[in-house]
Amino acid sequence: MTSFPWLSLIVFLPLAGALLCLLVKPESARWLALGVTVADFVLSLPLWWLFDSSTAGMQFVERASWITAPPVQYSLGLDGISFPLVLMTTFLMPFCVTVSWTAIDKRVQLFMSMLLVMETAMLGVFVALDFVLFYVFWEAMLIPMYLLIGVWGGPNRLYAAIKFFLYTLAGSVLLLVAILALYFQGGHTFDILALSRGTYSTSLQMWLFLAFFAAFAVKVPMFPFHTWLPDAHVEAPTAGSVILASVLLKMGTYGFLRFTLPMLPDATVTFTKPMIALSIIAIIYGAYMALAQTDIKKLIAYSSVSHMGFVTLGIFVLNIQGIEGAVMQMVNHGITTGGLFLCVGIIYERTHSRQIQDNTGLAGPMPRYALFLMIFALSSLGLPGTNSFVGEFLVLAGTFVWSQFATALAALGVILAAAYILWLMQRVVFGTPAPAHRAHLLDLNARETATLVPLIVLVFALGIFPNPLLSRMHASVTQLLAGQKAPTVAVEPQQTPAATDKPTATIAAMLSPSSSEQAAAR
């Protein structure tokens, strides 16, 4: 704990910037949004050194009474699972501003304001420790994302925006029902830590799991709830695609880790096989669909379905290698896929086309761009030495503990990723430029280079030195699997004996002996 309100400042600084953006001229709005996002990242950076990797408890906790009846608190905190996602979000947002510098020339103030509102909502989801507060941030993401797609998107932007809105809203309704059920069954509290320590009947857990699944599976998105994603990516502006792929997709997997595993251990174990089956289907299906695409953005969108399948696979094998690999892959996917979408946005400004046939032979006229695109592409297919290799390797290692057959099926996704990525690079980087666009193929300028270089640095830094990040999540992941009671971090809300007197069920106790021994040995 700390008396300094780190998390409140990090969460609400972008919201203050969003209000100011509406009051200034377009050029000033660009600089203001860039300044606010950079300042927010600088403000979050000290957390890397202040974070205590030896404890599994919530850190930097802030609590204040918000609503008396029912008891709702303004409660924020970070642990080893949410910590890397917060840093990833603040790190990526300045690049969403810079890549939109010239691409967005209409309603600039509103666009920059929506980017900053999105940042506040996304950060709030990762740090909220009260269910009502979490739900407010969760729902708050819908409107700015709807506007980013619907106002500044492509020709079919309204269809894509409405489809995104309806899919997400349908899942959110069931999430609200699950939250209310937990409130009444868990001691009349919305405190997430207190509810995680409660024990619930098996039948209730099953229904709650299905409600959580409906909300989180749509957000990931898991097969077969993925159909909104390619449409949203294709129509969204570049910054919208980066936010969608790098951060919004992680909300679903974060929800599984924060709520489903600790609160519903019996249901989690019961649904392990179906969840792993859906994850493997997503890995293979997403990769096969990527092979068939002629639109670069849609290809990357389907690759995201495949890569997020690895994340859910790692979560539900229920061992320490799998879950650490899943969290690592969440961060790596955000960096790599965000970089790929930035590259697509940069070339789209020149050729005004996302079709592969219109963006060929870029190595000659745009060598720096081709180099950066190749690095992100090789990271996406999991080349050793890049960040994605570490996450996928840990997920496959954890899956091997659970089932060798499942590992073999999941490994097909890696092979197919090499196929569609190298096939894409063969046509886009090499070959002859399309005559109609040859005159527009100018190499990266200083702004575009500054946008991509930090991501390139992280691709290799996390690929070669993953341990600093893994060590910060290890204690929290270990506690998640052990099912230990969350440590006390502040004055506890009032609870009924029914929520606290029962022994806490553990996931580790329900694992097979070999899995438990490996988790303990780790």
C-alpha positions in Angstrom: 0.0 0.0 0.0 1.0 3.6 -0.5 -0.5 6.9 0.5 0.2 8.4 -2.9 -2.8 8.0 -5.3 -0.8 6.5 -8.1 -3.6 4.5 -9.7 -6.2 7.3 -9.5 -3.8 9.7 -11.2 -2.9 7.1 -13.9 -6.6 6.3 -14.5 -8.1 9.7 -14.6 -5.4 11.9 -16.1 -6.5 10.8 -19.6 -10.1 11.7 -18.8 -9.1 15.2 -17.8 -7.1 15.5 -21.0 -10.2 14.3 -23.0 -12.3 17.2 -21.6 -9.6 19.7 -22.5 -9.3 18.3 -26.0 -12.8 19.3 -26.7 -12.0 23.0 -25.9 -9.0 23.6 -28.1 -8.2 23.8 -31.8 -7.5 20.7 -33.9 -3.7 21.1 -34.0 -3.6 21.8 -30.2 -5.8 18.8 -29.6 -3.2 16.5 -31.2 -0.4 17.9 -29.1 -2.5 17.9 -26.0 -3.5 14.2 -26.5 0.1 13.3 -27.2 1.3 15.1 -24.1 -1.3 13.5 -21.8 -0.7 10.0 -23.1 3.1 10.4 -22.7 2.6 11.9 -19.2 0.4 9.0 -18.2 3.1 6.5 -19.3 5.8 8.4 -17.5 3.5 8.4 -14.4 3.0 4.7 -14.6 6.7 3.9 -15.3 7.8 4.1 -11.6 5.5 1.3 -10.8 7.9 -1.0 -12.5 10.5 -0.4 -9.7 8.0 0.2 -6.9 6.1 -3.0 -7.5 7.0 -5.7 -5.0 7.4 -9.0 -6.9 7.7 -11.1 -3.7 4.1 -10.6 -2.6 0.9 -11.9 -4.2 -1.3 -9.3 -2.6 -2.8 -6.2 -4.2 -0.5 -3.2 -4.2 -0.9 0.6 -4.5 -4.4 0.0 -3.0 -6.8 3.0 -2.7 -10.2 2.7 -1.0 -13.0 5.2 -0.4 -16.7 4.8 0.3 -18.7 5.6 -2.8 -22.3 4.4 -2.3 -23.6 3.5 1.2 -26.5 1.2 0.3 -25.7 -1.1 -1.3 -22.1 -0.9 -0.1 -20.1 0.2 -3.2 -16.5 1.3 -2.8 -14.1 3.2 -5.0 -11.4 0.6 -4.7 -8.3 0.3 -6.9 -5.3 -2.0 -6.8 -2.6 -3.9 -8.8 -1.2 -7.4 -8.6 1.2 -9.3 -10.8 -1.6 -10.2 -13.3 -3.0 -6.7 -13.9 0.3 -4.8 -13.5 1.8 -5.7 -16.9 -1.5 -5.0 -18.7 -1.6 -1.5 -17.2 2.0 -0.7 -18.3 1.2 -2.1 -21.8 -1.8 0.1 -22.1 -0.1 3.4 -21.1 2.9 2.5 -23.3 0.8 1.9 -26.4 -1.5 4.9 -26.2 1.0 7.6 -27.4 1.5 5.6 -30.6 -2.3 5.6 -31.2 -2.0 9.4 -31.2 1.1 9.7 -33.4 -0.2 7.3 -36.1 -3.4 9.4 -36.3 -1.6 12.7 -36.7 -2.3 13.2 -40.4 -4.7 10.2 -41.0 -7.5 11.9 -38.9 -8.4 15.4 -40.3 -12.1 15.6 -39.4 -13.4 16.2 -35.9 -9.9 15.9 -34.6 -10.8 17.2 -31.1 -13.5 14.6 -30.7 -11.3 11.8 -32.0 -8.5 12.6 -29.6 -11.0 13.0 -26.8 -12.4 9.5 -27.5 -8.9 8.0 -27.5 -8.3 9.4 -24.0 -11.7 8.3 -22.7 -10.9 4.8 -23.9 -7.6 4.9 -22.0 -9.3 5.8 -18.8 -11.9 3.0 -19.2 -9.3 0.4 -20.1 -7.1 1.2 -17.2 -10.0 1.3 -14.9 -11.0 -2.3 -15.8 -7.5 -3.5 -15.0 -7.3 -1.8 -11.5 -10.9 -1.9 -10.2 -11.3 -4.0 -7.0 -15.1 -3.4 -6.7 -17.5 -5.1 -9.0 -19.7 -2.1 -9.6 -16.7 0.1 -10.4 -15.4 -2.6 -12.7 -18.7 -2.8 -14.5 -18.8 1.0 -14.9 -15.4 1.0 -16.6 -16.3 -2.2 -18.6 -19.4 -0.5 -20.0 -17.7 2.9 -20.5 -15.5 1.3 -23.1 -18.4 0.7 -25.4 -19.4 4.2 -26.4 -15.9 5.7 -27.4 -15.0 2.5 -29.3 -18.4 2.6 -31.1 -17.7 6.2 -32.1 -14.1 5.5 -33.2 -15.4 2.8 -35.6 -18.7 4.5 -36.5 -17.5 8.0 -37.2 -13.9 7.6 -38.4 -14.1 4.1 -39.9 -14.3 2.7 -43.4 -17.3 2.5 -45.9 -19.1 -0.2 -43.8 -18.3 1.4 -40.5 -21.9 1.6 -39.2 -22.5 -2.1 -39.7 -19.2 -3.0 -38.0 -19.8 -0.5 -35.1 -23.3 -1.8 -34.4 -22.2 -5.4 -34.6 -19.4 -4.8 -32.2 -21.8 -2.9 -29.8 -24.5 -5.6 -29.9 -22.2 -8.5 -29.4 -20.4 -6.8 -26.4 -23.6 -5.5 -24.9 -25.3 -8.9 -25.0 -22.4 -10.4 -23.0 -22.4 -7.5 -20.6 -26.0 -8.0 -19.6 -25.2 -11.6 -18.4 -22.1 -10.2 -16.6 -24.3 -7.9 -14.7 -26.6 -10.8 -13.7 -23.6 -12.7 -12.5 -22.4 -9.8 -10.4 -25.8 -9.4 -8.7 -25.9 -13.2 -8.0 -22.5 -13.0 -6.4 -23.6 -10.0 -4.3 -26.5 -11.8 -2.8 -24.7 -15.2 -2.4 -21.4 -13.8 -1.3 -22.3 -11.7 1.8 -23.9 -8.6 0.3 -20.6 -7.1 -0.9 -19.2 -6.1 -4.3 -15.6 -6.3 -3.1 -13.8 -8.5 -5.6 -11.2 -9.8 -3.1 -13.9 -10.7 -0.5 -15.9 -12.5 -3.2 -12.8 -14.4 -4.3 -12.5 -15.8 -0.8 -16.1 -17.0 -0.7 -17.3 -20.5 -1.4 -20.3 -21.2 -3.6 -22.4 -24.2 -4.4 -21.5 -26.2 -7.4 -24.7 -25.5 -9.2 -24.4 -21.8 -8.7 -20.8 -21.9 -9.9 -21.9 -23.6 -13.1 -24.5 -20.9 -13.9 -22.1 -18.1 -13.0 -19.4 -19.6 -15.1 -21.7 -19.6 -18.1 -22.6 -16.0 -17.5 -19.0 -14.9 -17.2 -18.2 -17.0 -20.2 -20.8 -15.2 -22.3 -19.3 -11.8 -21.4 -15.6 -12.7 -21.6 -15.7 -15.1 -24.6 -17.2 -12.3 -26.7 -14.5 -9.9 -25.7 -11.6 -12.3 -26.3 -13.2 -13.2 -28.8 -13.3 -17.0 -28.6 -14.7 -19.2 -31.3 -17.6 -19.1 -32.3 -18.2 -15.5 -30.9 -15.4 -14.0 -33.1 -17.4 -12.9 -36.1 -17.5 -9.2 -35.0 -13.7 -8.9 -34.8 -12.7 -9.0 -38.5 -15.4 -6.5 -39.5 -14.5 -4.1 -36.6 -10.8 -4.3 -37.5 -11.3 -3.7 -41.2 -13.5 -0.7 -40.7 -11.8 0.9 -37.7 -9.2 3.6 -38.1 -5.6 2.5 -37.4 -5.7 3.8 -33.8 -9.0 1.9 -33.2 -7.5 -1.3 -34.5 -4.5 -0.9 -32.3 -6.6 -0.3 -29.2 -9.0 -3.2 -30.2 -6.2 -5.8 -30.8 -3.7 -4.7 -28.2 -5.9 -3.9 -25.2 -9.7 -4.6 -25.6 -9.2 -8.3 -26.5 -7.3 -8.7 -23.2 -10.3 -7.7 -21.2 -11.9 -11.1 -21.7 -8.9 -13.1 -20.7 -8.2 -10.8 -17.8 -11.8 -11.5 -16.7 -11.2 -15.2 -16.7 -8.1 -14.8 -14.6 -9.5 -12.3 -12.2 -13.0 -13.7 -11.6 -13.6 -17.2 -13.1 -10.6 -19.0 -11.7 -10.5 -17.7 -8.1 -14.3 -17.4 -7.6 -15.5 -20.5 -9.4 -12.9 -23.2 -9.0 -15.2 -26.2 -9.3 -16.9 -24.9 -12.4 -13.5 -24.0 -13.9 -12.2 -27.5 -13.5 -15.5 -28.9 -14.8 -15.4 -26.7 -18.0 -11.7 -27.2 -18.5 -12.0 -29.6 -21.4 -14.6 -27.6 -23.4 -12.6 -24.4 -22.9 -9.4 -26.1 -24.1 -11.3 -27.6 -27.1 -12.7 -24.1 -28.0 -9.2 -22.6 -27.6 -7.6 -25.2 -29.9 -10.4 -24.7 -32.5 -9.7 -21.0 -32.4 -6.0 -21.5 -32.9 -6.4 -23.6 -36.0 -9.5 -22.0 -37.4 -8.1 -18.4 -37.0 -4.9 -19.5 -38.8 -6.7 -21.2 -41.6 -8.9 -18.2 -42.2 -5.9 -15.9 -42.2 -4.5 -18.0 -45.1 -7.5 -17.1 -47.2 -7.5 -13.3 -46.8 -6.6 -10.8 -49.4 -7.0 -7.8 -47.0 -4.0 -7.3 -44.8 -6.1 -6.0 -41.9 -8.5 -8.9 -42.0 -5.5 -11.3 -42.2 -4.1 -9.8 -39.0 -7.6 -9.8 -37.4 -7.9 -13.6 -37.9 -4.4 -14.1 -36.7 -5.5 -12.4 -33.5 -8.3 -15.0 -33.1 -5.6 -17.7 -33.4 -3.1 -16.0 -31.0 -5.8 -15.3 -28.4 -6.6 -19.0 -28.6 -3.2 -19.6 -27.1 -4.0 -17.2 -24.2 -7.2 -19.0 -23.3 -5.5 -22.4 -23.7 -2.7 -21.3 -21.3 -5.3 -20.1 -18.7 -7.4 -23.3 -18.7 -4.6 -25.9 -18.5 -4.5 -24.7 -14.9 -0.8 -24.9 -14.3 1.8 -22.2 -13.6 3.6 -22.5 -17.0 0.4 -22.2 -18.9 -1.0 -19.2 -16.9 2.3 -17.3 -16.9 2.6 -18.0 -20.6 -0.9 -16.7 -21.1 -0.2 -13.4 -19.3 3.0 -13.1 -21.2 1.3 -13.8 -24.5 -1.3 -11.1 -23.6 1.4 -8.5 -23.4 3.3 -9.9 -26.4 0.2 -9.9 -28.6 -0.5 -6.3 -27.7 3.0 -5.2 -28.7 3.4 -7.3 -31.9 -0.2 -7.0 -33.3 -0.3 -3.4 -32.3 2.9 -2.9 -34.4 1.4 -4.8 -37.3 -1.7 -2.6 -37.3 0.5 0.5 -37.1 2.4 -0.7 -40.2 -0.9 -1.3 -42.0 -2.1 2.2 -41.2 1.2 3.7 -42.4 1.0 2.1 -45.8 -2.7 2.8 -46.1 -2.0 6.5 -45.9 0.2 6.1 -49.0 -1.8 3.7 -51.2 -5.3 4.1 -49.7 -5.7 0.4 -50.0 -5.3 -2.5 -47.6 -5.4 -5.1 -50.3 -2.3 -7.3 -50.6 -2.2 -6.9 -54.4 -2.0 -3.1 -54.1 0.9 -3.2 -51.5 3.6 -5.4 -53.1 7.3 -5.0 -53.5 7.8 -2.5 -50.7 11.4 -3.5 -49.9 12.8 -1.4 -52.8 11.1 2.0 -52.3 10.5 1.6 -48.5 13.4 -0.4 -47.0 13.0 0.9 -43.4 9.3 0.1 -43.5 9.9 -3.3 -44.9 12.5 -4.1 -42.2 10.1 -3.1 -39.4 7.2 -4.9 -40.9 9.3 -8.1 -41.2 10.4 -7.9 -37.6 6.8 -7.6 -36.4 5.8 -10.4 -38.7 8.5 -12.8 -37.5 7.5 -11.9 -33.9 3.9 -12.8 -34.7 4.9 -16.3 -35.9 6.9 -16.9 -32.7 10.5 -16.7 -34.0 13.0 -17.6 -31.2 14.5 -14.4 -29.9 11.3 -12.4 -30.2 8.7 -11.8 -27.5 6.0 -14.0 -28.9 8.2 -17.1 -28.7 8.4 -16.9 -24.9 4.7 -16.7 -24.4 3.8 -19.5 -26.9 6.5 -21.7 -25.6 5.3 -21.4 -22.0 1.7 -22.0 -23.1 2.7 -25.2 -25.0 4.9 -26.3 -22.1 1.9 -26.0 -19.8 -0.4 -27.7 -22.2 2.1 -30.6 -22.5 1.7 -31.2 -18.8 -2.1 -31.4 -19.3 -2.2 -33.4 -22.5 0.4 -34.2 -25.2 -2.3 -34.7 -27.8 -3.7 -31.2 -27.1 -0.2 -29.8 -27.4 0.3 -31.4 -30.8 -3.0 -29.9 -32.1 -2.1 -26.5 -30.7 1.3 -26.6 -32.3 -0.4 -26.8 -35.7 -1.2 -23.1 -35.1 2.4 -22.2 -34.9 3.1 -24.0 -38.2 0.1 -22.4 -39.9 1.2 -19.0 -38.5 4.5 -19.4 -40.3 2.6 -20.2 -43.5 0.3 -17.2 -43.6 2.9 -14.7 -42.3 5.7 -15.8 -44.7 3.2 -15.9 -47.5 2.1 -12.3 -46.7 5.8 -11.2 -46.4 6.7 -12.8 -49.8 4.1 -10.7 -51.6 4.2 -7.4 -49.6 7.9 -7.0 -48.9 9.3 -8.7 -52.1 8.3 -8.6 -55.7 7.5 -5.6 -57.9 5.5 -2.6 -56.6 2.1 -2.0 -58.1 2.5 0.6 -60.9 -0.5 2.6 -59.7 1.1 3.2 -56.3 4.8 3.4 -57.1 5.0 7.2 -56.9 3.4 7.2 -53.4 5.7 4.7 -51.8 7.8 7.0 -49.7 9.8 5.5 -46.8 9.1 6.2 -43.1 9.4 9.8 -41.9 10.7 10.8 -38.5 7.2 10.6 -36.8 6.5 7.2 -38.2 9.9 5.9 -37.3 9.6 7.2 -33.7 6.2 5.4 -33.5 7.6 2.0 -34.5 11.1 1.9 -32.9 10.0 1.6 -29.2 7.8 -1.4 -30.2 10.7 -3.0 -32.0 12.9 -2.6 -28.9 10.3 -4.3 -26.8 10.0 -7.2 -29.3 13.6 -8.1 -28.7 13.8 -7.0 -25.0 11.0 -9.3 -23.9 12.2 -12.0 -26.3 15.7 -12.1 -24.9 15.1 -11.0 -21.3 11.5 -12.2 -20.3 12.4 -12.9 -16.7 11.9 -9.4 -15.2 8.3 -9.5 -16.4 7.7 -13.2 -15.5 9.2 -12.6 -12.0 6.7 -9.9 -11.3 3.7 -12.1 -12.1 5.0 -15.3 -10.5 3.7 -14.8 -6.9 0.2 -13.7 -8.1 -0.1 -16.7 -10.5 1.1 -19.1 -7.8 -1.5 -17.8 -5.3 -4.2 -18.0 -8.0 -3.5 -21.7 -8.5 -3.1 -22.4 -4.8 -6.4 -20.8 -4.1 -5.1 -19.2 -1.0 -7.1 -16.5 0.6 -6.2 -13.0 -0.7 -4.2 -11.1 1.9 -5.9 -8.2 3.7 -5.0 -4.9 2.1 -7.5 -2.6 3.8 -10.5 -2.5 6.1 -12.7 -5.4 5.0 -16.3 -4.8 4.1 -19.0 -6.5 6.2 -19.7 -10.0 5.2 -22.1 -12.7 6.4 -20.7 -15.8 7.9 -21.9 -17.8 4.9 -19.3 -16.1 2.8 -16.3 -16.5 5.1 -16.7 -19.5 7.4 -16.5 -22.1 4.7 -13.2 -23.5 3.6 -12.0 -22.0 0.4 -11.9 -24.4 -2.5 -8.7 -24.6 -4.5 -7.9 -25.2 -8.1 -4.6 -26.8 -7.2 -6.4 -29.4 -5.1 -8.5 -30.4 -8.1 -5.7 -30.8 -10.5 -4.2 -34.1 -11.4 -1.3 -35.1 -9.2 1.3 -34.6 -11.9 0.0 -31.1 -12.6 0.0 -30.2 -8.9 3.5 -31.5 -8.4 4.9 -29.5 -11.3 3.1 -26.3 -10.2 4.6 -26.8 -6.7 8.0 -27.6 -8.0 8.0 -24.4 -10.1 
